[in-house]
Amino acid sequence: MPKMKTDSGAKKRIKITGSGKLRRRKAFRGHLMETKSSVRTRRLGRETDISPGMEKNIKRLMGL
């Protein structure tokens, strides 16, 4: 049986913390920033946890 490969896209976008949690960046921060408020852009700049419903799928992509 061959080894399972890590999904390259997931590898670049998702970090695994020391305790094993999965972290991701928020969307809507790429462009058209001048129309968005400063409060909104600060909120979008922070990382967030991956939702529990997606964790199983993401861990499979990451090879965990």
All heavy atoms as TSV, in Angstrom:
chain	resi	resn	atom	element	x	y	z
A	1	MET	N	N	0.851	-1.189	0.000
A	1	MET	CA	C	0.000	0.000	0.000
A	1	MET	C	C	0.890	1.243	0.000
A	1	MET	O	O	1.798	1.364	0.832
A	1	MET	CB	C	-0.851	-0.042	1.272
A	1	MET	CG	C	-1.938	0.969	1.337
A	1	MET	SD	S	-3.363	0.393	0.424
A	1	MET	CE	C	-4.439	1.757	0.652
A	2	PRO	N	N	0.674	2.173	-0.922
A	2	PRO	CA	C	1.517	3.366	-0.950
A	2	PRO	C	C	1.210	4.307	0.207
A	2	PRO	O	O	0.147	4.237	0.822
A	2	PRO	CB	C	1.153	4.013	-2.285
A	2	PRO	CG	C	-0.186	3.498	-2.614
A	2	PRO	CD	C	-0.288	2.140	-2.016
A	3	LYS	N	N	2.175	5.181	0.479
A	3	LYS	CA	C	1.978	6.179	1.528
A	3	LYS	C	C	0.908	7.171	1.093
A	3	LYS	O	O	0.750	7.443	-0.093
A	3	LYS	CB	C	3.264	6.941	1.784
A	3	LYS	CG	C	4.345	6.124	2.427
A	3	LYS	CD	C	5.553	7.002	2.659
A	3	LYS	CE	C	6.673	6.211	3.276
A	3	LYS	NZ	N	7.860	7.048	3.474
A	4	MET	N	N	0.208	7.734	2.072
A	4	MET	CA	C	-0.791	8.755	1.762
A	4	MET	C	C	-0.092	10.106	1.691
A	4	MET	O	O	0.677	10.457	2.577
A	4	MET	CB	C	-1.855	8.775	2.856
A	4	MET	CG	C	-3.043	9.605	2.518
A	4	MET	SD	S	-4.248	9.482	3.798
A	4	MET	CE	C	-5.004	11.068	3.612
A	5	LYS	N	N	-0.348	10.842	0.615
A	5	LYS	CA	C	0.308	12.129	0.444
A	5	LYS	C	C	-0.490	13.243	1.094
A	5	LYS	O	O	-1.721	13.233	1.080
A	5	LYS	CB	C	0.486	12.436	-1.039
A	5	LYS	CG	C	1.494	11.522	-1.708
A	5	LYS	CD	C	1.944	12.097	-3.016
A	5	LYS	CE	C	3.068	11.254	-3.571
A	5	LYS	NZ	N	3.608	11.823	-4.803
A	6	THR	N	N	0.231	14.214	1.660
A	6	THR	CA	C	-0.382	15.409	2.213
A	6	THR	C	C	-0.879	16.285	1.074
A	6	THR	O	O	-0.197	16.436	0.071
A	6	THR	CB	C	0.654	16.190	3.047
A	6	THR	OG1	O	1.150	15.342	4.060
A	6	THR	CG2	C	0.029	17.413	3.677
A	7	ASP	N	N	-2.072	16.862	1.226
A	7	ASP	CA	C	-2.613	17.777	0.229
A	7	ASP	C	C	-1.810	19.076	0.271
A	7	ASP	O	O	-1.742	19.731	1.306
A	7	ASP	CB	C	-4.086	18.040	0.532
A	7	ASP	CG	C	-4.749	18.874	-0.543
A	7	ASP	OD1	O	-4.619	20.114	-0.462
A	7	ASP	OD2	O	-5.385	18.306	-1.433
A	8	SER	N	N	-1.196	19.441	-0.850
A	8	SER	CA	C	-0.292	20.597	-0.870
A	8	SER	C	C	-1.019	21.902	-0.556
A	8	SER	O	O	-0.477	22.779	0.111
A	8	SER	CB	C	0.377	20.725	-2.235
A	8	SER	OG	O	1.209	19.616	-2.465
A	9	GLY	N	N	-2.257	22.050	-1.045
A	9	GLY	CA	C	-3.026	23.261	-0.775
A	9	GLY	C	C	-3.353	23.397	0.697
A	9	GLY	O	O	-3.252	24.488	1.268
A	10	ALA	N	N	-3.728	22.306	1.328
A	10	ALA	CA	C	-4.052	22.324	2.757
A	10	ALA	C	C	-2.801	22.611	3.577
A	10	ALA	O	O	-2.847	23.362	4.554
A	10	ALA	CB	C	-4.671	20.994	3.169
A	11	LYS	N	N	-1.691	22.043	3.164
A	11	LYS	CA	C	-0.431	22.234	3.873
A	11	LYS	C	C	-0.046	23.705	3.944
A	11	LYS	O	O	0.465	24.183	4.964
A	11	LYS	CB	C	0.648	21.413	3.149
A	11	LYS	CG	C	2.052	21.563	3.653
A	11	LYS	CD	C	2.995	20.594	2.956
A	11	LYS	CE	C	3.067	20.813	1.463
A	11	LYS	NZ	N	4.051	19.926	0.813
A	12	LYS	N	N	-0.309	24.435	2.851
A	12	LYS	CA	C	0.058	25.846	2.794
A	12	LYS	C	C	-0.903	26.734	3.577
A	12	LYS	O	O	-0.536	27.837	3.966
A	12	LYS	CB	C	0.094	26.306	1.338
A	12	LYS	CG	C	1.205	25.665	0.530
A	12	LYS	CD	C	1.008	25.919	-0.947
A	12	LYS	CE	C	1.983	25.052	-1.750
A	12	LYS	NZ	N	1.679	25.085	-3.178
A	13	ARG	N	N	-2.141	26.293	3.771
A	13	ARG	CA	C	-3.173	27.155	4.340
A	13	ARG	C	C	-3.486	26.888	5.806
A	13	ARG	O	O	-4.092	27.729	6.476
A	13	ARG	CB	C	-4.469	26.988	3.540
A	13	ARG	CG	C	-4.392	27.596	2.168
A	13	ARG	CD	C	-5.588	27.190	1.319
A	13	ARG	NE	N	-5.620	27.911	0.063
A	13	ARG	CZ	C	-4.933	27.565	-1.019
A	13	ARG	NH1	N	-4.134	26.511	-1.001
A	13	ARG	NH2	N	-5.022	28.278	-2.110
A	14	ILE	N	N	-3.102	25.736	6.330
A	14	ILE	CA	C	-3.523	25.333	7.672
A	14	ILE	C	C	-2.304	25.055	8.533
A	14	ILE	O	O	-1.353	24.403	8.089
A	14	ILE	CB	C	-4.421	24.088	7.578
A	14	ILE	CG1	C	-5.698	24.445	6.825
A	14	ILE	CG2	C	-4.754	23.560	8.954
A	14	ILE	CD1	C	-6.443	23.284	6.292
A	15	LYS	N	N	-2.353	25.568	9.770
A	15	LYS	CA	C	-1.289	25.317	10.733
A	15	LYS	C	C	-1.816	24.394	11.824
A	15	LYS	O	O	-2.989	24.468	12.200
A	15	LYS	CB	C	-0.831	26.613	11.389
A	15	LYS	CG	C	-0.089	27.548	10.475
A	15	LYS	CD	C	0.311	28.793	11.219
A	15	LYS	CE	C	0.892	29.828	10.271
A	15	LYS	NZ	N	1.103	31.107	10.940
A	16	ILE	N	N	-0.941	23.568	12.350
A	16	ILE	CA	C	-1.291	22.707	13.466
A	16	ILE	C	C	-0.584	23.259	14.697
A	16	ILE	O	O	0.633	23.451	14.688
A	16	ILE	CB	C	-0.852	21.253	13.200
A	16	ILE	CG1	C	-1.432	20.756	11.882
A	16	ILE	CG2	C	-1.287	20.357	14.341
A	16	ILE	CD1	C	-0.781	19.534	11.345
A	17	THR	N	N	-1.349	23.531	15.752
A	17	THR	CA	C	-0.765	24.074	16.974
A	17	THR	C	C	-0.085	22.963	17.760
A	17	THR	O	O	-0.208	21.781	17.432
A	17	THR	CB	C	-1.858	24.721	17.852
A	17	THR	OG1	O	-2.775	23.708	18.260
A	17	THR	CG2	C	-2.590	25.811	17.109
A	18	GLY	N	N	0.608	23.349	18.811
A	18	GLY	CA	C	1.293	22.372	19.645
A	18	GLY	C	C	0.346	21.386	20.293
A	18	GLY	O	O	0.692	20.222	20.508
A	19	SER	N	N	-0.871	21.840	20.604
A	19	SER	CA	C	-1.852	20.960	21.244
A	19	SER	C	C	-2.659	20.165	20.221
A	19	SER	O	O	-3.540	19.392	20.597
A	19	SER	CB	C	-2.803	21.786	22.117
A	19	SER	OG	O	-3.492	22.731	21.334
A	20	GLY	N	N	-2.384	20.371	18.923
A	20	GLY	CA	C	-3.048	19.584	17.893
A	20	GLY	C	C	-4.252	20.244	17.263
A	20	GLY	O	O	-4.921	19.631	16.435
A	21	LYS	N	N	-4.549	21.492	17.639
A	21	LYS	CA	C	-5.682	22.191	17.028
A	21	LYS	C	C	-5.291	22.665	15.629
A	21	LYS	O	O	-4.115	22.877	15.344
A	21	LYS	CB	C	-6.084	23.406	17.866
A	21	LYS	CG	C	-6.738	23.065	19.169
A	21	LYS	CD	C	-7.128	24.336	19.899
A	21	LYS	CE	C	-7.722	24.019	21.249
A	21	LYS	NZ	N	-7.995	25.260	21.996
A	22	LEU	N	N	-6.279	22.847	14.786
A	22	LEU	CA	C	-6.055	23.319	13.422
A	22	LEU	C	C	-6.452	24.782	13.335
A	22	LEU	O	O	-7.530	25.170	13.790
A	22	LEU	CB	C	-6.887	22.495	12.434
A	22	LEU	CG	C	-6.584	21.001	12.412
A	22	LEU	CD1	C	-7.578	20.278	11.535
A	22	LEU	CD2	C	-5.180	20.737	11.926
A	23	ARG	N	N	-5.579	25.610	12.750
A	23	ARG	CA	C	-5.831	27.046	12.629
A	23	ARG	C	C	-5.811	27.428	11.154
A	23	ARG	O	O	-5.062	26.863	10.362
A	23	ARG	CB	C	-4.750	27.843	13.356
A	23	ARG	CG	C	-4.606	27.530	14.815
A	23	ARG	CD	C	-5.694	28.102	15.655
A	23	ARG	NE	N	-5.484	29.529	15.843
A	23	ARG	CZ	C	-6.354	30.330	16.430
A	23	ARG	NH1	N	-7.479	29.867	16.889
A	23	ARG	NH2	N	-6.108	31.603	16.572
A	24	ARG	N	N	-6.645	28.418	10.794
A	24	ARG	CA	C	-6.711	28.892	9.420
A	24	ARG	C	C	-6.829	30.404	9.416
A	24	ARG	O	O	-7.164	31.012	10.433
A	24	ARG	CB	C	-7.909	28.290	8.695
A	24	ARG	CG	C	-9.238	28.776	9.258
A	24	ARG	CD	C	-10.410	28.370	8.404
A	24	ARG	NE	N	-11.666	28.777	8.990
A	24	ARG	CZ	C	-12.236	29.971	8.858
A	24	ARG	NH1	N	-11.636	30.907	8.141
A	24	ARG	NH2	N	-13.392	30.249	9.422
A	25	ARG	N	N	-6.553	31.017	8.270
A	25	ARG	CA	C	-6.741	32.452	8.097
A	25	ARG	C	C	-8.164	32.704	7.634
A	25	ARG	O	O	-8.780	31.846	6.999
A	25	ARG	CB	C	-5.761	32.982	7.058
A	25	ARG	CG	C	-4.324	32.921	7.529
A	25	ARG	CD	C	-3.378	33.465	6.485
A	25	ARG	NE	N	-3.671	34.858	6.215
A	25	ARG	CZ	C	-3.111	35.562	5.245
A	25	ARG	NH1	N	-2.252	34.990	4.424
A	25	ARG	NH2	N	-3.421	36.834	5.067
A	26	LYS	N	N	-8.669	33.890	7.921
A	26	LYS	CA	C	-10.027	34.237	7.513
A	26	LYS	C	C	-10.036	34.758	6.079
A	26	LYS	O	O	-9.041	35.284	5.579
A	26	LYS	CB	C	-10.615	35.285	8.460
A	26	LYS	CG	C	-10.907	34.705	9.827
A	26	LYS	CD	C	-11.581	35.721	10.704
A	26	LYS	CE	C	-11.872	35.100	12.065
A	26	LYS	NZ	N	-12.383	36.111	12.991
A	27	ALA	N	N	-11.193	34.609	5.436
A	27	ALA	CA	C	-11.364	35.052	4.056
A	27	ALA	C	C	-11.681	36.552	4.010
A	27	ALA	O	O	-11.823	37.201	5.048
A	27	ALA	CB	C	-12.499	34.254	3.415
A	28	PHE	N	N	-11.796	37.093	2.808
A	28	PHE	CA	C	-12.191	38.476	2.537
A	28	PHE	C	C	-11.145	39.495	2.967
A	28	PHE	O	O	-11.469	40.616	3.330
A	28	PHE	CB	C	-13.550	38.809	3.187
A	28	PHE	CG	C	-14.626	37.851	2.800
A	28	PHE	CD1	C	-15.096	36.925	3.707
A	28	PHE	CD2	C	-15.145	37.861	1.511
A	28	PHE	CE1	C	-16.088	36.027	3.339
A	28	PHE	CE2	C	-16.141	36.976	1.141
A	28	PHE	CZ	C	-16.610	36.051	2.065
A	29	ARG	N	N	-9.873	39.135	2.912
A	29	ARG	CA	C	-8.807	40.061	3.278
A	29	ARG	C	C	-7.869	40.292	2.089
A	29	ARG	O	O	-6.847	40.935	2.221
A	29	ARG	CB	C	-8.038	39.476	4.478
A	29	ARG	CG	C	-6.986	40.360	5.096
A	29	ARG	CD	C	-7.577	41.434	5.965
A	29	ARG	NE	N	-6.624	42.485	6.253
A	29	ARG	CZ	C	-5.729	42.464	7.219
A	29	ARG	NH1	N	-5.645	41.440	8.026
A	29	ARG	NH2	N	-4.919	43.477	7.400
A	30	GLY	N	N	-8.224	39.761	0.925
A	30	GLY	CA	C	-7.308	39.788	-0.203
A	30	GLY	C	C	-7.218	41.112	-0.928
A	30	GLY	O	O	-6.137	41.573	-1.265
A	31	HIS	N	N	-8.366	41.748	-1.203
A	31	HIS	CA	C	-8.355	42.984	-1.993
A	31	HIS	C	C	-9.627	43.762	-1.686
A	31	HIS	O	O	-10.433	43.348	-0.862
A	31	HIS	CB	C	-8.236	42.674	-3.494
A	31	HIS	CG	C	-9.369	41.855	-4.041
A	31	HIS	ND1	N	-10.233	42.315	-4.983
A	31	HIS	CD2	C	-9.795	40.611	-3.745
A	31	HIS	CE1	C	-11.130	41.380	-5.262
A	31	HIS	NE2	N	-10.892	40.342	-4.516
A	32	LEU	N	N	-9.785	44.920	-2.326
A	32	LEU	CA	C	-10.919	45.829	-2.081
A	32	LEU	C	C	-10.995	46.238	-0.608
A	32	LEU	O	O	-12.065	46.275	-0.005
A	32	LEU	CB	C	-12.249	45.192	-2.515
A	32	LEU	CG	C	-12.348	44.760	-3.981
A	32	LEU	CD1	C	-13.641	44.010	-4.213
A	32	LEU	CD2	C	-12.271	45.956	-4.896
A	33	MET	N	N	-9.841	46.563	-0.036
A	33	MET	CA	C	-9.778	46.827	1.399
A	33	MET	C	C	-10.301	48.214	1.771
A	33	MET	O	O	-10.729	48.417	2.897
A	33	MET	CB	C	-8.333	46.677	1.906
A	33	MET	CG	C	-7.765	45.293	1.723
A	33	MET	SD	S	-8.781	44.027	2.471
A	33	MET	CE	C	-8.527	44.394	4.160
A	34	GLU	N	N	-10.274	49.157	0.835
A	34	GLU	CA	C	-10.643	50.527	1.209
A	34	GLU	C	C	-12.132	50.666	1.513
A	34	GLU	O	O	-12.536	51.595	2.197
A	34	GLU	CB	C	-10.217	51.511	0.124
A	34	GLU	CG	C	-10.788	51.236	-1.247
A	34	GLU	CD	C	-10.087	52.046	-2.318
A	34	GLU	OE1	O	-8.982	52.557	-2.079
A	34	GLU	OE2	O	-10.657	52.153	-3.411
A	35	THR	N	N	-12.952	49.730	1.046
A	35	THR	CA	C	-14.380	49.794	1.350
A	35	THR	C	C	-14.724	49.148	2.687
A	35	THR	O	O	-15.830	49.328	3.184
A	35	THR	CB	C	-15.197	49.086	0.253
A	35	THR	OG1	O	-14.799	47.720	0.187
A	35	THR	CG2	C	-14.976	49.746	-1.086
A	36	LYS	N	N	-13.787	48.397	3.250
A	36	LYS	CA	C	-14.042	47.694	4.510
A	36	LYS	C	C	-13.533	48.527	5.677
A	36	LYS	O	O	-12.489	49.168	5.598
A	36	LYS	CB	C	-13.352	46.326	4.487
A	36	LYS	CG	C	-13.920	45.426	3.406
A	36	LYS	CD	C	-13.066	44.212	3.156
A	36	LYS	CE	C	-13.553	43.520	1.889
A	36	LYS	NZ	N	-12.607	42.560	1.385
A	37	SER	N	N	-14.274	48.487	6.777
A	37	SER	CA	C	-13.916	49.306	7.934
A	37	SER	C	C	-12.666	48.749	8.612
A	37	SER	O	O	-12.338	47.570	8.473
A	37	SER	CB	C	-15.069	49.341	8.934
A	37	SER	OG	O	-15.243	48.077	9.530
A	38	SER	N	N	-12.007	49.608	9.388
A	38	SER	CA	C	-10.792	49.197	10.095
A	38	SER	C	C	-11.099	48.102	11.098
A	38	SER	O	O	-10.305	47.166	11.274
A	38	SER	CB	C	-10.180	50.390	10.817
A	38	SER	OG	O	-9.851	51.387	9.894
A	39	VAL	N	N	-12.248	48.198	11.748
A	39	VAL	CA	C	-12.644	47.172	12.723
A	39	VAL	C	C	-12.773	45.818	12.022
A	39	VAL	O	O	-12.297	44.794	12.522
A	39	VAL	CB	C	-13.976	47.561	13.391
A	39	VAL	CG1	C	-14.454	46.462	14.314
A	39	VAL	CG2	C	-13.825	48.862	14.138
A	40	ARG	N	N	-13.391	45.850	10.857
A	40	ARG	CA	C	-13.588	44.611	10.104
A	40	ARG	C	C	-12.269	44.014	9.647
A	40	ARG	O	O	-12.058	42.792	9.743
A	40	ARG	CB	C	-14.486	44.913	8.910
A	40	ARG	CG	C	-14.862	43.714	8.074
A	40	ARG	CD	C	-15.819	44.160	6.992
A	40	ARG	NE	N	-16.098	43.095	6.061
A	40	ARG	CZ	C	-16.757	43.277	4.918
A	40	ARG	NH1	N	-17.200	44.470	4.590
A	40	ARG	NH2	N	-16.978	42.268	4.101
A	41	THR	N	N	-11.362	44.847	9.155
A	41	THR	CA	C	-10.091	44.320	8.659
A	41	THR	C	C	-9.226	43.779	9.795
A	41	THR	O	O	-8.526	42.790	9.621
A	41	THR	CB	C	-9.308	45.383	7.874
A	41	THR	OG1	O	-9.128	46.542	8.675
A	41	THR	CG2	C	-10.026	45.758	6.620
A	42	ARG	N	N	-9.295	44.407	10.969
A	42	ARG	CA	C	-8.560	43.863	12.121
A	42	ARG	C	C	-9.117	42.504	12.525
A	42	ARG	O	O	-8.368	41.580	12.841
A	42	ARG	CB	C	-8.613	44.835	13.300
A	42	ARG	CG	C	-7.615	45.956	13.205
A	42	ARG	CD	C	-7.444	46.649	14.539
A	42	ARG	NE	N	-8.689	47.222	15.032
A	42	ARG	CZ	C	-9.141	48.436	14.716
A	42	ARG	NH1	N	-8.468	49.191	13.849
A	42	ARG	NH2	N	-10.259	48.889	15.226
A	43	ARG	N	N	-10.434	42.397	12.515
A	43	ARG	CA	C	-11.069	41.123	12.874
A	43	ARG	C	C	-10.701	40.036	11.869
A	43	ARG	O	O	-10.426	38.884	12.254
A	43	ARG	CB	C	-12.586	41.318	12.901
A	43	ARG	CG	C	-13.367	40.063	13.203
A	43	ARG	CD	C	-14.848	40.339	13.350
A	43	ARG	NE	N	-15.423	41.039	12.227
A	43	ARG	CZ	C	-15.806	40.481	11.073
A	43	ARG	NH1	N	-15.644	39.186	10.882
A	43	ARG	NH2	N	-16.336	41.207	10.111
A	44	LEU	N	N	-10.663	40.388	10.584
A	44	LEU	CA	C	-10.330	39.412	9.551
A	44	LEU	C	C	-8.849	39.042	9.558
A	44	LEU	O	O	-8.472	38.014	9.013
A	44	LEU	CB	C	-10.703	39.969	8.174
A	44	LEU	CG	C	-12.192	40.125	7.898
A	44	LEU	CD1	C	-12.395	40.846	6.580
A	44	LEU	CD2	C	-12.894	38.801	7.899
A	45	GLY	N	N	-8.016	39.865	10.175
A	45	GLY	CA	C	-6.589	39.595	10.194
A	45	GLY	C	C	-6.187	38.495	11.143
A	45	GLY	O	O	-5.130	37.892	10.984
A	46	ARG	N	N	-7.039	38.204	12.117
A	46	ARG	CA	C	-6.695	37.183	13.107
A	46	ARG	C	C	-6.968	35.781	12.575
A	46	ARG	O	O	-7.859	35.584	11.751
A	46	ARG	CB	C	-7.520	37.402	14.377
A	46	ARG	CG	C	-7.192	38.698	15.083
A	46	ARG	CD	C	-7.746	38.712	16.478
A	46	ARG	NE	N	-9.193	38.825	16.522
A	46	ARG	CZ	C	-9.862	39.964	16.666
A	46	ARG	NH1	N	-9.208	41.099	16.747
A	46	ARG	NH2	N	-11.173	39.965	16.728
A	47	GLU	N	N	-6.207	34.828	13.076
A	47	GLU	CA	C	-6.464	33.434	12.722
A	47	GLU	C	C	-7.624	32.906	13.554
A	47	GLU	O	O	-7.948	33.441	14.612
A	47	GLU	CB	C	-5.220	32.586	12.986
A	47	GLU	CG	C	-4.121	32.809	11.985
A	47	GLU	CD	C	-3.015	31.795	12.127
A	47	GLU	OE1	O	-2.924	31.163	13.198
A	47	GLU	OE2	O	-2.241	31.651	11.182
A	48	THR	N	N	-8.234	31.827	13.075
A	48	THR	CA	C	-9.361	31.237	13.778
A	48	THR	C	C	-9.253	29.721	13.705
A	48	THR	O	O	-8.479	29.180	12.911
A	48	THR	CB	C	-10.697	31.716	13.165
A	48	THR	OG1	O	-11.767	31.211	13.955
A	48	THR	CG2	C	-10.865	31.256	11.746
A	49	ASP	N	N	-9.997	29.036	14.564
A	49	ASP	CA	C	-10.008	27.577	14.558
A	49	ASP	C	C	-10.869	27.063	13.412
A	49	ASP	O	O	-11.806	27.730	12.974
A	49	ASP	CB	C	-10.560	27.032	15.874
A	49	ASP	CG	C	-9.644	27.318	17.046
A	49	ASP	OD1	O	-8.438	27.461	16.821
A	49	ASP	OD2	O	-10.134	27.391	18.182
A	50	ILE	N	N	-10.570	25.870	12.961
A	50	ILE	CA	C	-11.390	25.226	11.947
A	50	ILE	C	C	-12.611	24.639	12.643
A	50	ILE	O	O	-12.514	24.109	13.754
A	50	ILE	CB	C	-10.565	24.159	11.212
A	50	ILE	CG1	C	-9.584	24.865	10.297
A	50	ILE	CG2	C	-11.445	23.193	10.448
A	50	ILE	CD1	C	-8.683	23.996	9.517
A	51	SER	N	N	-13.780	24.737	12.014
A	51	SER	CA	C	-15.018	24.282	12.625
A	51	SER	C	C	-14.966	22.770	12.868
A	51	SER	O	O	-14.337	22.027	12.107
A	51	SER	CB	C	-16.212	24.624	11.744
A	51	SER	OG	O	-16.085	23.974	10.494
A	52	PRO	N	N	-15.629	22.320	13.939
A	52	PRO	CA	C	-15.581	20.891	14.290
A	52	PRO	C	C	-16.068	19.970	13.175
A	52	PRO	O	O	-15.554	18.866	13.007
A	52	PRO	CB	C	-16.505	20.795	15.510
A	52	PRO	CG	C	-16.551	22.156	16.071
A	52	PRO	CD	C	-16.368	23.093	14.925
A	53	GLY	N	N	-17.040	20.428	12.387
A	53	GLY	CA	C	-17.559	19.599	11.309
A	53	GLY	C	C	-16.559	19.354	10.191
A	53	GLY	O	O	-16.659	18.355	9.478
A	54	MET	N	N	-15.590	20.268	10.042
A	54	MET	CA	C	-14.608	20.136	8.967
A	54	MET	C	C	-13.315	19.468	9.424
A	54	MET	O	O	-12.492	19.081	8.602
A	54	MET	CB	C	-14.256	21.520	8.407
A	54	MET	CG	C	-15.372	22.192	7.639
A	54	MET	SD	S	-15.784	21.323	6.122
A	54	MET	CE	C	-14.317	21.603	5.168
A	55	GLU	N	N	-13.138	19.331	10.731
A	55	GLU	CA	C	-11.850	18.851	11.249
A	55	GLU	C	C	-11.460	17.478	10.719
A	55	GLU	O	O	-10.310	17.248	10.362
A	55	GLU	CB	C	-11.867	18.834	12.781
A	55	GLU	CG	C	-11.324	20.100	13.368
A	55	GLU	CD	C	-11.027	19.988	14.846
A	55	GLU	OE1	O	-10.504	18.943	15.279
A	55	GLU	OE2	O	-11.329	20.943	15.557
A	56	LYS	N	N	-12.414	16.563	10.655
A	56	LYS	CA	C	-12.107	15.207	10.203
A	56	LYS	C	C	-11.583	15.232	8.765
A	56	LYS	O	O	-10.579	14.586	8.448
A	56	LYS	CB	C	-13.353	14.335	10.305
A	56	LYS	CG	C	-13.125	12.890	9.953
A	56	LYS	CD	C	-14.393	12.081	10.116
A	56	LYS	CE	C	-14.178	10.645	9.710
A	56	LYS	NZ	N	-15.406	9.854	9.786
A	57	ASN	N	N	-12.257	16.003	7.894
A	57	ASN	CA	C	-11.827	16.090	6.495
A	57	ASN	C	C	-10.454	16.736	6.368
A	57	ASN	O	O	-9.600	16.277	5.599
A	57	ASN	CB	C	-12.838	16.917	5.684
A	57	ASN	CG	C	-14.206	16.284	5.656
A	57	ASN	OD1	O	-14.337	15.078	5.818
A	57	ASN	ND2	N	-15.221	17.093	5.462
A	58	ILE	N	N	-10.217	17.794	7.120
A	58	ILE	CA	C	-8.950	18.522	7.027
A	58	ILE	C	C	-7.806	17.657	7.547
A	58	ILE	O	O	-6.718	17.624	6.965
A	58	ILE	CB	C	-9.026	19.848	7.799
A	58	ILE	CG1	C	-10.139	20.744	7.259
A	58	ILE	CG2	C	-7.697	20.575	7.760
A	58	ILE	CD1	C	-9.939	21.247	5.860
A	59	LYS	N	N	-8.042	16.930	8.632
A	59	LYS	CA	C	-6.985	16.075	9.175
A	59	LYS	C	C	-6.607	14.989	8.173
A	59	LYS	O	O	-5.431	14.615	8.056
A	59	LYS	CB	C	-7.446	15.456	10.495
A	59	LYS	CG	C	-7.351	16.420	11.644
A	59	LYS	CD	C	-7.669	15.759	12.963
A	59	LYS	CE	C	-7.451	16.750	14.098
A	59	LYS	NZ	N	-7.800	16.184	15.403
A	60	ARG	N	N	-7.574	14.492	7.427
A	60	ARG	CA	C	-7.280	13.481	6.408
A	60	ARG	C	C	-6.412	14.095	5.310
A	60	ARG	O	O	-5.450	13.480	4.839
A	60	ARG	CB	C	-8.579	12.944	5.821
A	60	ARG	CG	C	-8.370	11.780	4.865
A	60	ARG	CD	C	-9.676	11.260	4.318
A	60	ARG	NE	N	-10.440	12.287	3.629
A	60	ARG	CZ	C	-10.189	12.696	2.365
A	60	ARG	NH1	N	-9.194	12.168	1.693
A	60	ARG	NH2	N	-10.930	13.625	1.808
A	61	LEU	N	N	-6.723	15.341	4.912
A	61	LEU	CA	C	-5.913	16.029	3.898
A	61	LEU	C	C	-4.497	16.274	4.382
A	61	LEU	O	O	-3.546	16.248	3.597
A	61	LEU	CB	C	-6.557	17.358	3.515
A	61	LEU	CG	C	-7.874	17.321	2.750
A	61	LEU	CD1	C	-8.429	18.732	2.611
A	61	LEU	CD2	C	-7.696	16.674	1.405
A	62	MET	N	N	-4.355	16.558	5.688
A	62	MET	CA	C	-3.048	16.871	6.249
A	62	MET	C	C	-2.239	15.610	6.550
A	62	MET	O	O	-1.081	15.683	6.939
A	62	MET	CB	C	-3.206	17.681	7.530
A	62	MET	CG	C	-3.866	19.027	7.329
A	62	MET	SD	S	-2.846	20.191	6.424
A	62	MET	CE	C	-1.690	20.637	7.669
A	63	GLY	N	N	-2.861	14.448	6.416
A	63	GLY	CA	C	-2.159	13.199	6.687
A	63	GLY	C	C	-2.041	12.893	8.159
A	63	GLY	O	O	-1.091	12.233	8.588
A	64	LEU	N	N	-2.984	13.359	8.951
A	64	LEU	CA	C	-2.956	13.118	10.400
A	64	LEU	C	C	-3.827	11.936	10.774
A	64	LEU	O	O	-4.800	11.642	10.149
A	64	LEU	CB	C	-3.452	14.359	11.152
A	64	LEU	CG	C	-2.658	15.636	10.902
A	64	LEU	CD1	C	-3.327	16.805	11.592
A	64	LEU	CD2	C	-1.249	15.487	11.421
